[in-house]
Amino acid sequence: MMAKLLKTTEVFELASKQEAEEMVLKFKGEKFPVLKDYKITSNGDTVILEVVKEFNSELDRMRFEGP
């Protein structure tokens, strides 16, 4: 059986919108995984960044390295 990781949704809690925007720029600069979508929302003092990344990779070809 071959499993494929297609996409992930990651949620980050940050101190400011500027930090969230800097993180988005970092993700945009990465070739893999591809940033597909993002949303920045504010909840009182906390800024929430949600990012969707697309992988389309075959997991059996990836190497996972432990700590």
PDBQT receptor file of N, H, CA, C and O in Angstrom, charges set to zero:
ATOM      1  N   MET A   1       0.837  -1.191   0.000  1.00  0.00    +0.000 N 
ATOM      2  CA  MET A   1       0.000   0.000   0.000  1.00  0.00    +0.000 C 
ATOM      3  C   MET A   1       0.881   1.253   0.000  1.00  0.00    +0.000 C 
ATOM      4  O   MET A   1       1.882   1.322   0.712  1.00  0.00    +0.000 OA
ATOM      5  N   MET A   2       0.502   2.206  -0.784  1.00  0.00    +0.000 N 
ATOM      6  H   MET A   2      -0.312   2.150  -1.362  1.00  0.00    +0.000 HD
ATOM      7  CA  MET A   2       1.269   3.444  -0.832  1.00  0.00    +0.000 C 
ATOM      8  C   MET A   2       0.393   4.595  -0.353  1.00  0.00    +0.000 C 
ATOM      9  O   MET A   2      -0.686   4.836  -0.894  1.00  0.00    +0.000 OA
ATOM     10  N   ALA A   3       0.867   5.296   0.661  1.00  0.00    +0.000 N 
ATOM     11  H   ALA A   3       1.744   5.100   1.100  1.00  0.00    +0.000 HD
ATOM     12  CA  ALA A   3       0.125   6.433   1.211  1.00  0.00    +0.000 C 
ATOM     13  C   ALA A   3       0.685   7.724   0.636  1.00  0.00    +0.000 C 
ATOM     14  O   ALA A   3       1.889   7.846   0.411  1.00  0.00    +0.000 OA
ATOM     15  N   LYS A   4      -0.185   8.667   0.405  1.00  0.00    +0.000 N 
ATOM     16  H   LYS A   4      -1.163   8.568   0.588  1.00  0.00    +0.000 HD
ATOM     17  CA  LYS A   4       0.253   9.980  -0.065  1.00  0.00    +0.000 C 
ATOM     18  C   LYS A   4      -0.209  11.054   0.900  1.00  0.00    +0.000 C 
ATOM     19  O   LYS A   4      -1.383  11.121   1.265  1.00  0.00    +0.000 OA
ATOM     20  N   LEU A   5       0.728  11.887   1.302  1.00  0.00    +0.000 N 
ATOM     21  H   LEU A   5       1.681  11.832   1.005  1.00  0.00    +0.000 HD
ATOM     22  CA  LEU A   5       0.384  13.049   2.111  1.00  0.00    +0.000 C 
ATOM     23  C   LEU A   5       0.060  14.168   1.131  1.00  0.00    +0.000 C 
ATOM     24  O   LEU A   5       0.937  14.622   0.396  1.00  0.00    +0.000 OA
ATOM     25  N   LEU A   6      -1.185  14.614   1.116  1.00  0.00    +0.000 N 
ATOM     26  H   LEU A   6      -1.897  14.245   1.713  1.00  0.00    +0.000 HD
ATOM     27  CA  LEU A   6      -1.612  15.609   0.139  1.00  0.00    +0.000 C 
ATOM     28  C   LEU A   6      -1.505  17.025   0.652  1.00  0.00    +0.000 C 
ATOM     29  O   LEU A   6      -0.955  17.898  -0.019  1.00  0.00    +0.000 OA
ATOM     30  N   LYS A   7      -2.036  17.257   1.852  1.00  0.00    +0.000 N 
ATOM     31  H   LYS A   7      -2.483  16.547   2.397  1.00  0.00    +0.000 HD
ATOM     32  CA  LYS A   7      -1.931  18.608   2.392  1.00  0.00    +0.000 C 
ATOM     33  C   LYS A   7      -2.084  18.600   3.899  1.00  0.00    +0.000 C 
ATOM     34  O   LYS A   7      -2.638  17.668   4.482  1.00  0.00    +0.000 OA
ATOM     35  N   THR A   8      -1.586  19.648   4.514  1.00  0.00    +0.000 N 
ATOM     36  H   THR A   8      -1.135  20.405   4.041  1.00  0.00    +0.000 HD
ATOM     37  CA  THR A   8      -1.731  19.826   5.953  1.00  0.00    +0.000 C 
ATOM     38  C   THR A   8      -2.304  21.208   6.204  1.00  0.00    +0.000 C 
ATOM     39  O   THR A   8      -2.126  22.128   5.406  1.00  0.00    +0.000 OA
ATOM     40  N   THR A   9      -2.987  21.335   7.317  1.00  0.00    +0.000 N 
ATOM     41  H   THR A   9      -3.131  20.587   7.966  1.00  0.00    +0.000 HD
ATOM     42  CA  THR A   9      -3.418  22.640   7.802  1.00  0.00    +0.000 C 
ATOM     43  C   THR A   9      -2.736  22.843   9.143  1.00  0.00    +0.000 C 
ATOM     44  O   THR A   9      -2.863  22.018  10.047  1.00  0.00    +0.000 OA
ATOM     45  N   GLU A  10      -2.017  23.941   9.263  1.00  0.00    +0.000 N 
ATOM     46  H   GLU A  10      -1.915  24.612   8.528  1.00  0.00    +0.000 HD
ATOM     47  CA  GLU A  10      -1.310  24.235  10.497  1.00  0.00    +0.000 C 
ATOM     48  C   GLU A  10      -1.852  25.531  11.077  1.00  0.00    +0.000 C 
ATOM     49  O   GLU A  10      -2.148  26.475  10.344  1.00  0.00    +0.000 OA
ATOM     50  N   VAL A  11      -1.980  25.568  12.397  1.00  0.00    +0.000 N 
ATOM     51  H   VAL A  11      -1.740  24.801  12.992  1.00  0.00    +0.000 HD
ATOM     52  CA  VAL A  11      -2.502  26.748  13.071  1.00  0.00    +0.000 C 
ATOM     53  C   VAL A  11      -1.445  27.235  14.066  1.00  0.00    +0.000 C 
ATOM     54  O   VAL A  11      -0.967  26.474  14.907  1.00  0.00    +0.000 OA
ATOM     55  N   PHE A  12      -1.097  28.501  13.954  1.00  0.00    +0.000 N 
ATOM     56  H   PHE A  12      -1.486  29.119  13.271  1.00  0.00    +0.000 HD
ATOM     57  CA  PHE A  12      -0.092  29.099  14.825  1.00  0.00    +0.000 C 
ATOM     58  C   PHE A  12      -0.719  30.228  15.625  1.00  0.00    +0.000 C 
ATOM     59  O   PHE A  12      -1.574  30.958  15.122  1.00  0.00    +0.000 OA
ATOM     60  N   GLU A  13      -0.294  30.365  16.860  1.00  0.00    +0.000 N 
ATOM     61  H   GLU A  13       0.400  29.772  17.269  1.00  0.00    +0.000 HD
ATOM     62  CA  GLU A  13      -0.727  31.462  17.724  1.00  0.00    +0.000 C 
ATOM     63  C   GLU A  13       0.469  32.400  17.867  1.00  0.00    +0.000 C 
ATOM     64  O   GLU A  13       1.534  31.992  18.328  1.00  0.00    +0.000 OA
ATOM     65  N   LEU A  14       0.288  33.657  17.469  1.00  0.00    +0.000 N 
ATOM     66  H   LEU A  14      -0.577  33.989  17.094  1.00  0.00    +0.000 HD
ATOM     67  CA  LEU A  14       1.385  34.616  17.459  1.00  0.00    +0.000 C 
ATOM     68  C   LEU A  14       1.021  35.867  18.234  1.00  0.00    +0.000 C 
ATOM     69  O   LEU A  14      -0.142  36.092  18.569  1.00  0.00    +0.000 OA
ATOM     70  N   ALA A  15       2.030  36.677  18.514  1.00  0.00    +0.000 N 
ATOM     71  H   ALA A  15       2.975  36.494  18.242  1.00  0.00    +0.000 HD
ATOM     72  CA  ALA A  15       1.815  37.875  19.324  1.00  0.00    +0.000 C 
ATOM     73  C   ALA A  15       1.327  39.063  18.499  1.00  0.00    +0.000 C 
ATOM     74  O   ALA A  15       0.668  39.956  19.030  1.00  0.00    +0.000 OA
ATOM     75  N   SER A  16       1.649  39.081  17.188  1.00  0.00    +0.000 N 
ATOM     76  H   SER A  16       2.185  38.355  16.756  1.00  0.00    +0.000 HD
ATOM     77  CA  SER A  16       1.252  40.240  16.378  1.00  0.00    +0.000 C 
ATOM     78  C   SER A  16       0.983  39.839  14.928  1.00  0.00    +0.000 C 
ATOM     79  O   SER A  16       1.423  38.788  14.461  1.00  0.00    +0.000 OA
ATOM     80  N   LYS A  17       0.249  40.709  14.233  1.00  0.00    +0.000 N 
ATOM     81  H   LYS A  17      -0.108  41.562  14.613  1.00  0.00    +0.000 HD
ATOM     82  CA  LYS A  17      -0.037  40.474  12.819  1.00  0.00    +0.000 C 
ATOM     83  C   LYS A  17       1.258  40.518  12.008  1.00  0.00    +0.000 C 
ATOM     84  O   LYS A  17       1.407  39.795  11.022  1.00  0.00    +0.000 OA
ATOM     85  N   GLN A  18       2.185  41.365  12.428  1.00  0.00    +0.000 N 
ATOM     86  H   GLN A  18       2.064  41.952  13.228  1.00  0.00    +0.000 HD
ATOM     87  CA  GLN A  18       3.473  41.462  11.731  1.00  0.00    +0.000 C 
ATOM     88  C   GLN A  18       4.218  40.123  11.786  1.00  0.00    +0.000 C 
ATOM     89  O   GLN A  18       4.790  39.689  10.786  1.00  0.00    +0.000 OA
ATOM     90  N   GLU A  19       4.211  39.473  12.951  1.00  0.00    +0.000 N 
ATOM     91  H   GLU A  19       3.747  39.825  13.763  1.00  0.00    +0.000 HD
ATOM     92  CA  GLU A  19       4.855  38.156  13.081  1.00  0.00    +0.000 C 
ATOM     93  C   GLU A  19       4.193  37.155  12.144  1.00  0.00    +0.000 C 
ATOM     94  O   GLU A  19       4.875  36.352  11.506  1.00  0.00    +0.000 OA
ATOM     95  N   ALA A  20       2.867  37.201  12.060  1.00  0.00    +0.000 N 
ATOM     96  H   ALA A  20       2.314  37.854  12.579  1.00  0.00    +0.000 HD
ATOM     97  CA  ALA A  20       2.130  36.285  11.188  1.00  0.00    +0.000 C 
ATOM     98  C   ALA A  20       2.503  36.531   9.731  1.00  0.00    +0.000 C 
ATOM     99  O   ALA A  20       2.716  35.582   8.976  1.00  0.00    +0.000 OA
ATOM    100  N   GLU A  21       2.584  37.800   9.331  1.00  0.00    +0.000 N 
ATOM    101  H   GLU A  21       2.411  38.571   9.944  1.00  0.00    +0.000 HD
ATOM    102  CA  GLU A  21       2.937  38.131   7.947  1.00  0.00    +0.000 C 
ATOM    103  C   GLU A  21       4.365  37.701   7.620  1.00  0.00    +0.000 C 
ATOM    104  O   GLU A  21       4.637  37.246   6.509  1.00  0.00    +0.000 OA
ATOM    105  N   GLU A  22       5.278  37.842   8.583  1.00  0.00    +0.000 N 
ATOM    106  H   GLU A  22       5.057  38.212   9.485  1.00  0.00    +0.000 HD
ATOM    107  CA  GLU A  22       6.665  37.399   8.377  1.00  0.00    +0.000 C 
ATOM    108  C   GLU A  22       6.722  35.882   8.200  1.00  0.00    +0.000 C 
ATOM    109  O   GLU A  22       7.492  35.371   7.388  1.00  0.00    +0.000 OA
ATOM    110  N   MET A  23       5.907  35.177   8.960  1.00  0.00    +0.000 N 
ATOM    111  H   MET A  23       5.281  35.592   9.620  1.00  0.00    +0.000 HD
ATOM    112  CA  MET A  23       5.864  33.723   8.847  1.00  0.00    +0.000 C 
ATOM    113  C   MET A  23       5.319  33.305   7.476  1.00  0.00    +0.000 C 
ATOM    114  O   MET A  23       5.828  32.363   6.869  1.00  0.00    +0.000 OA
ATOM    115  N   VAL A  24       4.290  33.999   6.990  1.00  0.00    +0.000 N 
ATOM    116  H   VAL A  24       3.876  34.764   7.484  1.00  0.00    +0.000 HD
ATOM    117  CA  VAL A  24       3.729  33.719   5.671  1.00  0.00    +0.000 C 
ATOM    118  C   VAL A  24       4.808  33.912   4.600  1.00  0.00    +0.000 C 
ATOM    119  O   VAL A  24       4.936  33.092   3.691  1.00  0.00    +0.000 OA
ATOM    120  N   LEU A  25       5.580  34.992   4.707  1.00  0.00    +0.000 N 
ATOM    121  H   LEU A  25       5.476  35.659   5.445  1.00  0.00    +0.000 HD
ATOM    122  CA  LEU A  25       6.659  35.239   3.735  1.00  0.00    +0.000 C 
ATOM    123  C   LEU A  25       7.681  34.111   3.764  1.00  0.00    +0.000 C 
ATOM    124  O   LEU A  25       8.182  33.697   2.719  1.00  0.00    +0.000 OA
ATOM    125  N   LYS A  26       7.985  33.620   4.943  1.00  0.00    +0.000 N 
ATOM    126  H   LYS A  26       7.578  33.956   5.792  1.00  0.00    +0.000 HD
ATOM    127  CA  LYS A  26       8.929  32.501   5.080  1.00  0.00    +0.000 C 
ATOM    128  C   LYS A  26       8.380  31.267   4.366  1.00  0.00    +0.000 C 
ATOM    129  O   LYS A  26       9.094  30.608   3.610  1.00  0.00    +0.000 OA
ATOM    130  N   PHE A  27       7.095  30.960   4.614  1.00  0.00    +0.000 N 
ATOM    131  H   PHE A  27       6.515  31.495   5.228  1.00  0.00    +0.000 HD
ATOM    132  CA  PHE A  27       6.494  29.795   3.967  1.00  0.00    +0.000 C 
ATOM    133  C   PHE A  27       6.439  29.966   2.453  1.00  0.00    +0.000 C 
ATOM    134  O   PHE A  27       6.651  29.003   1.717  1.00  0.00    +0.000 OA
ATOM    135  N   LYS A  28       6.158  31.176   1.977  1.00  0.00    +0.000 N 
ATOM    136  H   LYS A  28       5.986  31.959   2.574  1.00  0.00    +0.000 HD
ATOM    137  CA  LYS A  28       6.105  31.433   0.530  1.00  0.00    +0.000 C 
ATOM    138  C   LYS A  28       7.463  31.205  -0.117  1.00  0.00    +0.000 C 
ATOM    139  O   LYS A  28       7.543  30.834  -1.288  1.00  0.00    +0.000 OA
ATOM    140  N   GLY A  29       8.534  31.428   0.647  1.00  0.00    +0.000 N 
ATOM    141  H   GLY A  29       8.469  31.730   1.598  1.00  0.00    +0.000 HD
ATOM    142  CA  GLY A  29       9.881  31.266   0.121  1.00  0.00    +0.000 C 
ATOM    143  C   GLY A  29      10.335  29.818   0.047  1.00  0.00    +0.000 C 
ATOM    144  O   GLY A  29      11.334  29.517  -0.605  1.00  0.00    +0.000 OA
ATOM    145  N   GLU A  30       9.624  28.931   0.698  1.00  0.00    +0.000 N 
ATOM    146  H   GLU A  30       8.813  29.176   1.228  1.00  0.00    +0.000 HD
ATOM    147  CA  GLU A  30      10.002  27.520   0.686  1.00  0.00    +0.000 C 
ATOM    148  C   GLU A  30       9.445  26.834  -0.562  1.00  0.00    +0.000 C 
ATOM    149  O   GLU A  30       8.292  27.045  -0.938  1.00  0.00    +0.000 OA
ATOM    150  N   LYS A  31      10.277  26.013  -1.194  1.00  0.00    +0.000 N 
ATOM    151  H   LYS A  31      11.213  25.841  -0.888  1.00  0.00    +0.000 HD
ATOM    152  CA  LYS A  31       9.838  25.292  -2.389  1.00  0.00    +0.000 C 
ATOM    153  C   LYS A  31       8.943  24.104  -2.030  1.00  0.00    +0.000 C 
ATOM    154  O   LYS A  31       8.083  23.708  -2.815  1.00  0.00    +0.000 OA
ATOM    155  N   PHE A  32       9.153  23.544  -0.843  1.00  0.00    +0.000 N 
ATOM    156  H   PHE A  32       9.852  23.867  -0.205  1.00  0.00    +0.000 HD
ATOM    157  CA  PHE A  32       8.395  22.363  -0.428  1.00  0.00    +0.000 C 
ATOM    158  C   PHE A  32       8.187  22.410   1.071  1.00  0.00    +0.000 C 
ATOM    159  O   PHE A  32       9.149  22.674   1.791  1.00  0.00    +0.000 OA
ATOM    160  N   PRO A  33       7.024  22.178   1.572  1.00  0.00    +0.000 N 
ATOM    161  CA  PRO A  33       5.768  22.045   0.833  1.00  0.00    +0.000 C 
ATOM    162  C   PRO A  33       5.302  23.398   0.301  1.00  0.00    +0.000 C 
ATOM    163  O   PRO A  33       5.763  24.449   0.745  1.00  0.00    +0.000 OA
ATOM    164  N   VAL A  34       4.391  23.351  -0.646  1.00  0.00    +0.000 N 
ATOM    165  H   VAL A  34       4.017  22.496  -1.006  1.00  0.00    +0.000 HD
ATOM    166  CA  VAL A  34       3.893  24.568  -1.287  1.00  0.00    +0.000 C 
ATOM    167  C   VAL A  34       2.789  25.192  -0.436  1.00  0.00    +0.000 C 
ATOM    168  O   VAL A  34       1.831  24.519  -0.054  1.00  0.00    +0.000 OA
ATOM    169  N   LEU A  35       2.931  26.481  -0.145  1.00  0.00    +0.000 N 
ATOM    170  H   LEU A  35       3.709  27.028  -0.455  1.00  0.00    +0.000 HD
ATOM    171  CA  LEU A  35       1.879  27.205   0.576  1.00  0.00    +0.000 C 
ATOM    172  C   LEU A  35       0.720  27.442  -0.380  1.00  0.00    +0.000 C 
ATOM    173  O   LEU A  35       0.879  28.107  -1.403  1.00  0.00    +0.000 OA
ATOM    174  N   LYS A  36      -0.444  26.900  -0.046  1.00  0.00    +0.000 N 
ATOM    175  H   LYS A  36      -0.574  26.360   0.785  1.00  0.00    +0.000 HD
ATOM    176  CA  LYS A  36      -1.603  27.017  -0.926  1.00  0.00    +0.000 C 
ATOM    177  C   LYS A  36      -2.555  28.123  -0.494  1.00  0.00    +0.000 C 
ATOM    178  O   LYS A  36      -3.160  28.795  -1.329  1.00  0.00    +0.000 OA
ATOM    179  N   ASP A  37      -2.682  28.307   0.819  1.00  0.00    +0.000 N 
ATOM    180  H   ASP A  37      -2.190  27.762   1.497  1.00  0.00    +0.000 HD
ATOM    181  CA  ASP A  37      -3.650  29.283   1.314  1.00  0.00    +0.000 C 
ATOM    182  C   ASP A  37      -3.268  29.650   2.739  1.00  0.00    +0.000 C 
ATOM    183  O   ASP A  37      -2.606  28.882   3.436  1.00  0.00    +0.000 OA
ATOM    184  N   TYR A  38      -3.691  30.823   3.159  1.00  0.00    +0.000 N 
ATOM    185  H   TYR A  38      -4.229  31.447   2.593  1.00  0.00    +0.000 HD
ATOM    186  CA  TYR A  38      -3.477  31.203   4.558  1.00  0.00    +0.000 C 
ATOM    187  C   TYR A  38      -4.538  32.204   4.985  1.00  0.00    +0.000 C 
ATOM    188  O   TYR A  38      -5.159  32.875   4.161  1.00  0.00    +0.000 OA
ATOM    189  N   LYS A  39      -4.725  32.282   6.290  1.00  0.00    +0.000 N 
ATOM    190  H   LYS A  39      -4.220  31.737   6.959  1.00  0.00    +0.000 HD
ATOM    191  CA  LYS A  39      -5.708  33.216   6.850  1.00  0.00    +0.000 C 
ATOM    192  C   LYS A  39      -5.157  33.734   8.167  1.00  0.00    +0.000 C 
ATOM    193  O   LYS A  39      -4.724  32.958   9.019  1.00  0.00    +0.000 OA
ATOM    194  N   ILE A  40      -5.175  35.040   8.326  1.00  0.00    +0.000 N 
ATOM    195  H   ILE A  40      -5.527  35.670   7.634  1.00  0.00    +0.000 HD
ATOM    196  CA  ILE A  40      -4.735  35.658   9.574  1.00  0.00    +0.000 C 
ATOM    197  C   ILE A  40      -5.966  36.253  10.254  1.00  0.00    +0.000 C 
ATOM    198  O   ILE A  40      -6.672  37.078   9.674  1.00  0.00    +0.000 OA
ATOM    199  N   THR A  41      -6.210  35.824  11.487  1.00  0.00    +0.000 N 
ATOM    200  H   THR A  41      -5.636  35.154  11.958  1.00  0.00    +0.000 HD
ATOM    201  CA  THR A  41      -7.331  36.378  12.247  1.00  0.00    +0.000 C 
ATOM    202  C   THR A  41      -6.824  36.820  13.613  1.00  0.00    +0.000 C 
ATOM    203  O   THR A  41      -5.780  36.374  14.088  1.00  0.00    +0.000 OA
ATOM    204  N   SER A  42      -7.582  37.691  14.217  1.00  0.00    +0.000 N 
ATOM    205  H   SER A  42      -8.430  38.053  13.831  1.00  0.00    +0.000 HD
ATOM    206  CA  SER A  42      -7.189  38.230  15.508  1.00  0.00    +0.000 C 
ATOM    207  C   SER A  42      -8.265  37.901  16.527  1.00  0.00    +0.000 C 
ATOM    208  O   SER A  42      -9.460  38.027  16.259  1.00  0.00    +0.000 OA
ATOM    209  N   ASN A  43      -7.816  37.475  17.704  1.00  0.00    +0.000 N 
ATOM    210  H   ASN A  43      -6.845  37.373  17.922  1.00  0.00    +0.000 HD
ATOM    211  CA  ASN A  43      -8.740  37.109  18.763  1.00  0.00    +0.000 C 
ATOM    212  C   ASN A  43      -8.263  37.811  20.032  1.00  0.00    +0.000 C 
ATOM    213  O   ASN A  43      -7.525  37.230  20.828  1.00  0.00    +0.000 OA
ATOM    214  N   GLY A  44      -8.679  39.042  20.215  1.00  0.00    +0.000 N 
ATOM    215  H   GLY A  44      -9.278  39.514  19.568  1.00  0.00    +0.000 HD
ATOM    216  CA  GLY A  44      -8.200  39.813  21.362  1.00  0.00    +0.000 C 
ATOM    217  C   GLY A  44      -6.730  40.151  21.193  1.00  0.00    +0.000 C 
ATOM    218  O   GLY A  44      -6.344  40.808  20.227  1.00  0.00    +0.000 OA
ATOM    219  N   ASP A  45      -5.907  39.699  22.136  1.00  0.00    +0.000 N 
ATOM    220  H   ASP A  45      -6.221  39.165  22.921  1.00  0.00    +0.000 HD
ATOM    221  CA  ASP A  45      -4.472  39.971  22.088  1.00  0.00    +0.000 C 
ATOM    222  C   ASP A  45      -3.716  38.954  21.235  1.00  0.00    +0.000 C 
ATOM    223  O   ASP A  45      -2.526  39.129  20.975  1.00  0.00    +0.000 OA
ATOM    224  N   THR A  46      -4.382  37.917  20.809  1.00  0.00    +0.000 N 
ATOM    225  H   THR A  46      -5.349  37.775  21.021  1.00  0.00    +0.000 HD
ATOM    226  CA  THR A  46      -3.725  36.838  20.088  1.00  0.00    +0.000 C 
ATOM    227  C   THR A  46      -4.034  36.902  18.597  1.00  0.00    +0.000 C 
ATOM    228  O   THR A  46      -5.167  37.164  18.194  1.00  0.00    +0.000 OA
ATOM    229  N   VAL A  47      -3.013  36.658  17.791  1.00  0.00    +0.000 N 
ATOM    230  H   VAL A  47      -2.093  36.445  18.119  1.00  0.00    +0.000 HD
ATOM    231  CA  VAL A  47      -3.187  36.581  16.342  1.00  0.00    +0.000 C 
ATOM    232  C   VAL A  47      -3.060  35.115  15.952  1.00  0.00    +0.000 C 
ATOM    233  O   VAL A  47      -2.117  34.435  16.355  1.00  0.00    +0.000 OA
ATOM    234  N   ILE A  48      -4.012  34.638  15.168  1.00  0.00    +0.000 N 
ATOM    235  H   ILE A  48      -4.778  35.190  14.840  1.00  0.00    +0.000 HD
ATOM    236  CA  ILE A  48      -4.018  33.245  14.728  1.00  0.00    +0.000 C 
ATOM    237  C   ILE A  48      -3.695  33.211  13.234  1.00  0.00    +0.000 C 
ATOM    238  O   ILE A  48      -4.319  33.906  12.432  1.00  0.00    +0.000 OA
ATOM    239  N   LEU A  49      -2.714  32.393  12.883  1.00  0.00    +0.000 N 
ATOM    240  H   LEU A  49      -2.207  31.828  13.535  1.00  0.00    +0.000 HD
ATOM    241  CA  LEU A  49      -2.351  32.182  11.487  1.00  0.00    +0.000 C 
ATOM    242  C   LEU A  49      -2.667  30.738  11.139  1.00  0.00    +0.000 C 
ATOM    243  O   LEU A  49      -2.165  29.808  11.771  1.00  0.00    +0.000 OA
ATOM    244  N   GLU A  50      -3.511  30.563  10.118  1.00  0.00    +0.000 N 
ATOM    245  H   GLU A  50      -3.918  31.318   9.604  1.00  0.00    +0.000 HD
ATOM    246  CA  GLU A  50      -3.816  29.232   9.605  1.00  0.00    +0.000 C 
ATOM    247  C   GLU A  50      -3.195  29.126   8.227  1.00  0.00    +0.000 C 
ATOM    248  O   GLU A  50      -3.428  29.979   7.370  1.00  0.00    +0.000 OA
ATOM    249  N   VAL A  51      -2.399  28.077   8.006  1.00  0.00    +0.000 N 
ATOM    250  H   VAL A  51      -2.210  27.384   8.702  1.00  0.00    +0.000 HD
ATOM    251  CA  VAL A  51      -1.795  27.886   6.694  1.00  0.00    +0.000 C 
ATOM    252  C   VAL A  51      -2.155  26.505   6.159  1.00  0.00    +0.000 C 
ATOM    253  O   VAL A  51      -2.241  25.533   6.911  1.00  0.00    +0.000 OA
ATOM    254  N   VAL A  52      -2.363  26.439   4.858  1.00  0.00    +0.000 N 
ATOM    255  H   VAL A  52      -2.293  27.228   4.247  1.00  0.00    +0.000 HD
ATOM    256  CA  VAL A  52      -2.610  25.175   4.181  1.00  0.00    +0.000 C 
ATOM    257  C   VAL A  52      -1.418  24.929   3.269  1.00  0.00    +0.000 C 
ATOM    258  O   VAL A  52      -1.099  25.749   2.407  1.00  0.00    +0.000 OA
ATOM    259  N   LYS A  53      -0.764  23.786   3.470  1.00  0.00    +0.000 N 
ATOM    260  H   LYS A  53      -1.024  23.121   4.170  1.00  0.00    +0.000 HD
ATOM    261  CA  LYS A  53       0.394  23.428   2.660  1.00  0.00    +0.000 C 
ATOM    262  C   LYS A  53       0.082  22.172   1.870  1.00  0.00    +0.000 C 
ATOM    263  O   LYS A  53      -0.550  21.245   2.377  1.00  0.00    +0.000 OA
ATOM    264  N   GLU A  54       0.534  22.151   0.616  1.00  0.00    +0.000 N 
ATOM    265  H   GLU A  54       1.047  22.904   0.204  1.00  0.00    +0.000 HD
ATOM    266  CA  GLU A  54       0.288  21.013  -0.251  1.00  0.00    +0.000 C 
ATOM    267  C   GLU A  54       1.580  20.234  -0.463  1.00  0.00    +0.000 C 
ATOM    268  O   GLU A  54       2.623  20.810  -0.770  1.00  0.00    +0.000 OA
ATOM    269  N   PHE A  55       1.498  18.935  -0.298  1.00  0.00    +0.000 N 
ATOM    270  H   PHE A  55       0.650  18.467  -0.049  1.00  0.00    +0.000 HD
ATOM    271  CA  PHE A  55       2.671  18.078  -0.415  1.00  0.00    +0.000 C 
ATOM    272  C   PHE A  55       2.666  17.261  -1.703  1.00  0.00    +0.000 C 
ATOM    273  O   PHE A  55       3.593  17.341  -2.510  1.00  0.00    +0.000 OA
ATOM    274  N   ASN A  56       1.598  16.468  -1.881  1.00  0.00    +0.000 N 
ATOM    275  H   ASN A  56       0.846  16.403  -1.226  1.00  0.00    +0.000 HD
ATOM    276  CA  ASN A  56       1.507  15.557  -3.009  1.00  0.00    +0.000 C 
ATOM    277  C   ASN A  56       2.753  14.680  -3.104  1.00  0.00    +0.000 C 
ATOM    278  O   ASN A  56       3.336  14.523  -4.177  1.00  0.00    +0.000 OA
ATOM    279  N   SER A  57       3.150  14.115  -1.969  1.00  0.00    +0.000 N 
ATOM    280  H   SER A  57       2.677  14.243  -1.098  1.00  0.00    +0.000 HD
ATOM    281  CA  SER A  57       4.359  13.297  -1.903  1.00  0.00    +0.000 C 
ATOM    282  C   SER A  57       4.031  11.885  -1.466  1.00  0.00    +0.000 C 
ATOM    283  O   SER A  57       3.128  11.651  -0.663  1.00  0.00    +0.000 OA
ATOM    284  N   GLU A  58       4.779  10.962  -2.007  1.00  0.00    +0.000 N 
ATOM    285  H   GLU A  58       5.513  11.151  -2.660  1.00  0.00    +0.000 HD
ATOM    286  CA  GLU A  58       4.622   9.572  -1.608  1.00  0.00    +0.000 C 
ATOM    287  C   GLU A  58       5.402   9.356  -0.318  1.00  0.00    +0.000 C 
ATOM    288  O   GLU A  58       6.619   9.534  -0.277  1.00  0.00    +0.000 OA
ATOM    289  N   LEU A  59       4.685   8.970   0.737  1.00  0.00    +0.000 N 
ATOM    290  H   LEU A  59       3.696   8.825   0.704  1.00  0.00    +0.000 HD
ATOM    291  CA  LEU A  59       5.301   8.850   2.054  1.00  0.00    +0.000 C 
ATOM    292  C   LEU A  59       6.372   7.773   2.115  1.00  0.00    +0.000 C 
ATOM    293  O   LEU A  59       7.325   7.902   2.883  1.00  0.00    +0.000 OA
ATOM    294  N   ASP A  60       6.240   6.714   1.323  1.00  0.00    +0.000 N 
ATOM    295  H   ASP A  60       5.466   6.610   0.699  1.00  0.00    +0.000 HD
ATOM    296  CA  ASP A  60       7.230   5.648   1.417  1.00  0.00    +0.000 C 
ATOM    297  C   ASP A  60       8.572   6.060   0.821  1.00  0.00    +0.000 C 
ATOM    298  O   ASP A  60       9.565   5.351   0.983  1.00  0.00    +0.000 OA
ATOM    299  N   ARG A  61       8.610   7.194   0.138  1.00  0.00    +0.000 N 
ATOM    300  H   ARG A  61       7.803   7.770   0.006  1.00  0.00    +0.000 HD
ATOM    301  CA  ARG A  61       9.882   7.694  -0.396  1.00  0.00    +0.000 C 
ATOM    302  C   ARG A  61      10.505   8.757   0.500  1.00  0.00    +0.000 C 
ATOM    303  O   ARG A  61      11.634   9.189   0.266  1.00  0.00    +0.000 OA
ATOM    304  N   MET A  62       9.768   9.179   1.527  1.00  0.00    +0.000 N 
ATOM    305  H   MET A  62       8.851   8.828   1.717  1.00  0.00    +0.000 HD
ATOM    306  CA  MET A  62      10.285  10.200   2.452  1.00  0.00    +0.000 C 
ATOM    307  C   MET A  62      11.040   9.526   3.579  1.00  0.00    +0.000 C 
ATOM    308  O   MET A  62      10.690   8.424   4.004  1.00  0.00    +0.000 OA
ATOM    309  N   ARG A  63      12.060  10.182   4.054  1.00  0.00    +0.000 N 
ATOM    310  H   ARG A  63      12.344  11.077   3.710  1.00  0.00    +0.000 HD
ATOM    311  CA  ARG A  63      12.805   9.678   5.211  1.00  0.00    +0.000 C 
ATOM    312  C   ARG A  63      12.402  10.488   6.424  1.00  0.00    +0.000 C 
ATOM    313  O   ARG A  63      12.454  11.718   6.408  1.00  0.00    +0.000 OA
ATOM    314  N   PHE A  64      12.004   9.804   7.461  1.00  0.00    +0.000 N 
ATOM    315  H   PHE A  64      11.962   8.805   7.473  1.00  0.00    +0.000 HD
ATOM    316  CA  PHE A  64      11.655  10.483   8.701  1.00  0.00    +0.000 C 
ATOM    317  C   PHE A  64      12.798  10.297   9.680  1.00  0.00    +0.000 C 
ATOM    318  O   PHE A  64      13.205   9.169   9.961  1.00  0.00    +0.000 OA
ATOM    319  N   GLU A  65      13.301  11.369  10.186  1.00  0.00    +0.000 N 
ATOM    320  H   GLU A  65      12.971  12.285   9.958  1.00  0.00    +0.000 HD
ATOM    321  CA  GLU A  65      14.404  11.289  11.130  1.00  0.00    +0.000 C 
ATOM    322  C   GLU A  65      13.912  11.689  12.504  1.00  0.00    +0.000 C 
ATOM    323  O   GLU A  65      13.307  12.747  12.680  1.00  0.00    +0.000 OA
ATOM    324  N   GLY A  66      14.174  10.847  13.460  1.00  0.00    +0.000 N 
ATOM    325  H   GLY A  66      14.666   9.988  13.317  1.00  0.00    +0.000 HD
ATOM    326  CA  GLY A  66      13.732  11.077  14.825  1.00  0.00    +0.000 C 
ATOM    327  C   GLY A  66      14.648  12.072  15.534  1.00  0.00    +0.000 C 
ATOM    328  O   GLY A  66      15.634  12.537  14.962  1.00  0.00    +0.000 OA
ATOM    329  N   PRO A  67      14.320  12.388  16.768  1.00  0.00    +0.000 N 
ATOM    330  CA  PRO A  67      15.124  13.350  17.538  1.00  0.00    +0.000 C 
ATOM    331  C   PRO A  67      16.502  12.811  17.868  1.00  0.00    +0.000 C 
ATOM    332  O   PRO A  67      17.296  13.498  18.510  1.00  0.00    +0.000 OA
TER     333      PRO A  67
